[in-house]
Amino acid sequence: MAVRIGKVAAVKVGPTSTTGTYVVSETGTYSLSGFSRDALESTAFGDDVKEYVFGQADGGEITFAGHYDPTDITGQNLIASYCSNGATLICGQLRFYVDNTSYLTVDTNGTILITKCKAIAFDKAGIGTIDFTAKLSGAAMLLV
């Protein structure tokens, strides 16, 4: 059985999909909500049991978080700039590694919209944290 160990996972971002990517420093978790498809009710008069047909699909949502690092200009701050400027990311620009070489990214027909950034929290007895939320548009995630 092939399993993946979380300690080798990573989140990386790049200014383009071909110029390389940078580790988003201090990231410790990421979660993908998964691909889903609407079920539309098509029941008519006289039907005893509800009937459904497939509607539109939703590529899902991504959340990722870690320790706050204000000096991470090529990671945390780059992602925040996409959010602040309303810019989208394309296939290969934002990568969620599952091991040292394989990663998830939005498929070629889609984009990633960073919908929440700079969500920073501090606790007197802990390390500052930061979290981000993103929405997939036009496509699902692809394992590369």
C-alpha positions in Angstrom: 0.0 0.0 0.0 1.4 3.4 -1.0 1.0 6.0 1.7 2.3 9.6 2.0 4.0 11.0 5.1 2.9 14.5 6.0 6.3 15.8 6.9 7.4 15.7 3.2 4.4 17.7 2.0 4.9 21.4 1.1 3.1 24.4 -0.4 5.0 26.2 -3.1 4.1 29.3 -5.2 5.7 30.9 -8.2 5.3 34.1 -10.2 4.7 32.0 -13.3 4.0 28.4 -14.0 7.4 27.9 -15.7 10.0 30.1 -13.8 10.1 27.9 -10.7 8.4 28.0 -7.3 9.3 29.0 -3.8 8.4 27.2 -0.6 5.7 29.1 1.4 7.7 29.2 4.6 6.4 27.8 7.8 3.4 26.1 6.3 2.2 23.2 8.4 -1.2 22.2 7.0 -3.2 22.2 3.9 -6.7 20.8 3.1 -8.6 20.5 -0.2 -12.4 20.3 0.1 -12.6 18.1 -3.0 -14.5 18.1 -6.2 -18.3 18.1 -6.0 -21.3 18.2 -8.4 -24.8 19.5 -7.8 -27.7 17.1 -7.8 -30.7 18.9 -9.2 -34.1 17.5 -8.4 -36.1 16.5 -11.5 -39.1 15.0 -9.8 -42.4 15.5 -11.6 -46.1 15.1 -10.7 -46.9 11.5 -10.1 -43.4 10.4 -9.2 -43.3 8.4 -5.9 -39.6 8.8 -5.3 -37.6 11.9 -5.9 -35.4 11.9 -9.0 -32.2 13.8 -9.6 -29.9 14.8 -12.5 -26.4 16.2 -12.3 -25.9 19.9 -12.5 -22.8 22.0 -12.4 -19.5 21.0 -10.7 -17.5 22.8 -8.2 -13.7 22.4 -8.1 -13.6 23.0 -4.4 -11.8 25.1 -1.8 -8.3 25.0 -0.5 -7.1 26.1 3.0 -3.5 26.2 4.1 -1.9 27.6 7.2 1.3 27.8 9.2 3.5 30.0 11.3 3.5 33.7 10.4 6.7 34.9 8.7 6.6 38.5 7.6 10.0 38.2 5.9 8.8 35.5 3.5 8.5 37.8 0.5 8.5 34.9 -2.1 5.9 32.8 -0.3 3.4 34.2 2.2 3.7 37.8 1.0 3.5 36.7 -2.7 0.3 34.8 -2.0 -1.1 37.8 -0.1 -0.4 40.0 -3.1 -2.4 37.8 -5.4 -5.3 38.2 -2.9 -4.9 41.9 -2.4 -4.6 42.6 -6.2 -7.4 40.2 -7.2 -5.0 38.3 -9.4 -5.5 34.6 -10.3 -3.1 31.8 -10.3 -2.9 29.2 -13.2 -1.8 25.6 -13.5 1.6 25.1 -11.8 1.8 28.4 -10.0 0.4 27.2 -6.7 1.5 23.7 -5.8 0.5 21.4 -2.9 3.2 18.7 -2.7 2.2 15.2 -1.5 5.8 14.0 -1.5 9.1 15.2 -2.8 8.1 15.3 -6.5 4.4 14.9 -6.9 2.0 17.8 -6.4 -1.6 19.0 -6.8 -2.3 22.1 -8.8 -5.3 23.4 -10.7 -5.9 21.8 -14.1 -4.9 23.7 -17.2 -8.4 25.1 -17.9 -8.9 26.6 -14.4 -7.6 29.2 -12.1 -7.1 29.6 -8.3 -8.5 32.7 -6.6 -6.9 33.5 -3.2 -10.1 34.6 -1.4 -8.6 35.1 2.1 -5.1 36.2 3.1 -3.3 37.9 6.0 -5.4 36.1 8.6 -2.8 36.4 11.3 -3.3 35.3 14.9 -1.1 35.5 18.0 -1.5 33.9 21.4 0.6 34.9 24.5 1.7 31.3 24.9 2.3 30.4 21.3 3.8 31.2 17.9 2.0 33.6 15.5 -0.1 31.8 12.8 -1.3 32.8 9.3 -3.9 31.1 7.1 -5.1 31.4 3.6 -8.2 30.3 1.7 -8.5 29.8 -2.1 -11.3 28.8 -4.5 -10.9 26.7 -7.6 -12.5 28.2 -10.7 -13.2 26.4 -14.0 -11.4 23.1 -13.2 -10.5 20.6 -10.5 -7.1 19.8 -9.0 -4.7 17.8 -11.0 -2.0 15.5 -9.6 1.3 16.1 -11.4 
